[in-house]
Structures are given as structure tokens and as C-alpha cells.
Amino acid sequence: MSEPSSPGESQCGAPRFFVGCAEDESEGLDDCASMRTDMELYEDDLEDDSPPERQIMVGICCMMKKSKSKPMTQILERLCKFEYITVVIFPEDVILSEPVEKWPLCDCLISFHSKGFPLDKAVSYAKLRNPLLINDLNMQYYIQDRREVYRILQEEGIDLPRYAVLNRDPDKPDECNLVEGEDQVEVNGEVFLKPFVEKPVSAEDHNVYIYYPTSAGGGSQRLFRKIGSRSSVYSPESSVRKTGSYIYEEFMPTDGTDVKVYTVGPDYAHAEARKSPALDGKVERDSEGKEIRYPVMLTAMEKLVARKVCLAFKQTVCGFDLLRANGHSYVCDVNGFSFVKNSMKYYDDCAKILGNIVMRELAPQFQIPWSIPTEAEDIPIVPTTSGTMMELRCVIAVIRHGDRTPKQKMKMEVRNPMFFELFEKYGGYKTGKLKLKKPKQLQEVLDITRTLLADIGQHTDCEIEEKSSKLEQLKTVLEMYGHFSGINRKVQLTYLPHGQPKTSSEEEGMRNADRETCPLCIFMPYAL
């Protein structure tokens, strides 16, 4: 572990955190040694080695699976490097079995709900001891209910998918405001066309279903908490669930990824992207079996959203999910206390921020001499075979692929009234130029071309000044690929009030020509 980089951090080598006991221990808690952690921590020498200054006790109150997880262990080891902070881990058996009066004492409490955790007891402990709370405990009740989560998000003006709540009476499941059609559902008068998402109102229930329209084959994708290498499966069942309360929301078309955001206070957010479980349900894992995550840069608006979520739910350490769709970012879930996995940079930042929060709030109260470090960022020096030198943090390059097929181009002059009607229809006379890229617009050009070629082929009496060879070429290019795309084709129309460039003597005679006799120039670049 690196040396402490701030004045407020301890210079001693071993971290000081242990599983603690209350001062008035019961008979069942007499043997404190049996409740120590296995992380090379020493309680026997605590009295001899503890500094003379008042120590701030930071309590970790959660299930053992969480307190012993790698992210938590990494962060606590760094947090203990603060000179005046000692971490106490509440034993799981004490949390579950003992009254809160016999829980270890602490000045600051980091506590969060997970499966099996007695949140009610944690709330009672906070009322009894009144410690500094890193994550508000009462708000964690709301986080367990998706209806409350969406209500709070809406009140804060945070974008979320269009949704409706279906509340069912367990005793009368058929009496609800749900009308189901083949490709839609109507919930409380709100219509959701397939694809739409069906979420249980309980945030602890991860069985989220996505229903597909019949035009896409019907059926549903059933999401669940990861089991091995699977996170969802396809089901041919197209009907919504008939028991339980659910949130129905509009399906957001993302690029196949979900963005996971992790805050540590309102001014810090770490973001990662993962493959969306709605794709094929297969979890992408690396050679070590860990789910593959990709670093993500948040936009300024997304950073503001992270700040709002952190403050609205009063969760200093908080994770939530973002969906990037249609040029906007939508919050679709708030998970509460969450840590990033396998990021040393995040562990460093998280421990430093939490330590600074604790010291800022409690150091004055205990008359501990401490101030927030304001030193400049450490210059990254790394050892090499030729001494030490600065570490290269980043290389930014803008690269353009130079080997590409040049666009093919065709140009022709047209005088037929149908082209002029199209030119006027889309406002070409305002600027004298018109660019057509939409499939509907390109189809109109193709229809005019086909009509003119058909008239030429039937030898009608109508005057068609355009050359059939040019029209054939225009038709061939427009019919390429079988569909239209502005990426590889577009039509540019330019009004030529004086015709094509002439000699100076001819040009003067053309200046008074009207629209019916002046041509349009069609220019069309296209890719083969």
C-alpha cells in the first residue's frame, strides 16, 4: 500500500480496524478475541500503541458478506491510514442477535441494507447513539420500493422513462386498471406499446420482463440476478403477469449497454458500462471470471444527475443505473450503497473522500487538530531500469482512416416541372439550393425518374428534355442496395437562374429567363 499522501493520514504502517464490543458487554460477549477479523489486526496492543489523541470510531454495520468483500476491505484499509480514525466492524451475530444497546459504540456509522439485514435495528441504534451517518438509514426504506424511487426522482426533476404503476390487491388480483392487448397494455389509462418493461415494485425482486411486439416475433426477455454466465433468458410467453404489483415503463433503445454510476458524496462519480442483460442474457467475463466493464466519461448533465441522486436519497455512497437513449440519459434504478469492483483508483478516492468527510464533521467536535489537505496532486513517479521518471498517464490521438473508396458522383441538368415542384415543396427557392437525404425524399426523386423513363419508353407527346441515359443512371443509383440511407446517398438540387455557365455574350441574354425555362442541376454523390 502506498504511503499516506495527506497530512491528515497516519504514518504508522498497520491499519487499525477490528470487530468491536460494547463497553457493557453481556455474558455472551465476554470473549472479544473470538470476534476479531482475520486481517492481521491486533487488539491486544491497542492500549499500548494507540495515540494519545482522541480517536474517531467509524462503525461498519452490515452483513458479513458485505463487510468482508474485497472492495470494502480495500477501502477500510485505506481509511485506517487517517491518523485519528479507527474502524470497528460490527459482528454479524451481534447485529442479528443482540439488542442495539449492546452493539459496539461508534462516532460515525456506515450502515446499509442488504438481504437479511435488520434495518429496523440499525435505525434504532442510530437514534440511541446519534452517530454521524454516511448513508441515511430511513431513506433506505424508500430505495427498497421502486414506486418511491421513481416518485423521488420525478420530484427532483430527474429524467426517467415514461411509466405507470399497477397496484394490485393481493386478495383481489383481478380488480386492477390493466387492459392487455396483443401488442400493448393500458395501465391506469396510460398506453404502452411493445416493447415495454415490467418491473416488480419491490427493488429486491430482480425478475424484470421485457415484452416484444408480434412484428419482432413476440415473447419476452426475462431478466434476473446473474447466475453463472446468464443474466436473462428468452421466453415465448407474451402475456404480462397476472399477480403482484408492477411498474410498466417505456422500453429505451440503448446501444446495448447499461451505464452504472457510483457516487461518493455529491461531487464525485465513477461510471462504468456493461453489456445490457436485455441483449442475449450472456454475461461477458474476462480471463479471471469477472464481468467485463468499460470506463465511461459522464457528460456535464449526467454529473449533475449524479449529484441530484446522491442528495435526494441522502446516500453518500450510492449506485444508480443510467440508460443513454435518443440523445438523453434516463435514470432507471437507484441501488443505494454500492462499491466499484477492481478499481484501485476508486478505492483510493473513496477512502480519501470518506475520511475527509468524517474528519471535517467530527474533528472540531473532539478538538482534534486537523484541516482538509490542500496539497497539489502528487506527480506520478515510477521506478525504471534507468532510475525514476514521471509516469505516462494518457495518450490522446485523433486518427482518421486514410484508405477509403472515393465517393462516386453524378451531375445532370433537369427542366421537367415535376422536379421544380419537388424543389418548391421542400423550400428550395429560399436559398436556391436543396439537399435531400431522407428516404421519403429520395423515393420521390426516384418516382419522378421512373415516370419520365416510362413516358420516354411509351413515346408520349409530352416534351421531356432530360436525356434518357442520364435518367437511367439516376434511377440505377437510387435503386442501389434496395433501401435508402443518407450515409451513402443524397441528392442536391441547385437552381440555375441563368442556366449552365455560358460565355459572356450568351450570359447577358439569359438573365431574364423565367423559372419554367431555367434548369435545375442535380448533383448526387454516392458510395459503391
Secondary structure, DSSP 8 states (H G I E B T S, - for coil): -----STTB--SSS--EEE---TT--GGG--GGGG--SSS--STTHHHHS-SS--EEEEEES-HHHHTSHHHHHHHHHHTTBTTEEEEE--HHHHHHS-GGGS---SEEEE---TT--HHHHHHHHHHH--EESB-STHHHHHTBHHHHHHHHHHTT-----EEEE--BTTBTT-SSEEE-SSEEEETTEEEESSEEEEESBTT---EEEE--GGGT--EEEEEEEETTEEEEEES--S--SSS-EEEEE----SSEEEEEEEESTT-EEEEEEE-TTSSSB--B-TTS-B--EE----HHHHHHHHHHHHHTTBSEEEEEEEEETTEEEEEEEEES---SS-HHHHHHHHHHHHHHHHHHHTTTTT-------------EEEETTEEEE-----------------EEEEEEE--HHHHHHHHHTTGGGTSEEEE-SHHHHHHHHHHHHHHHHHHHHT-SS---S-HHHHHHHHHHHTGGGS--TTTB-EEEEE-TT-S---HHHHHHHTT--TTTS-EEEEEEE--
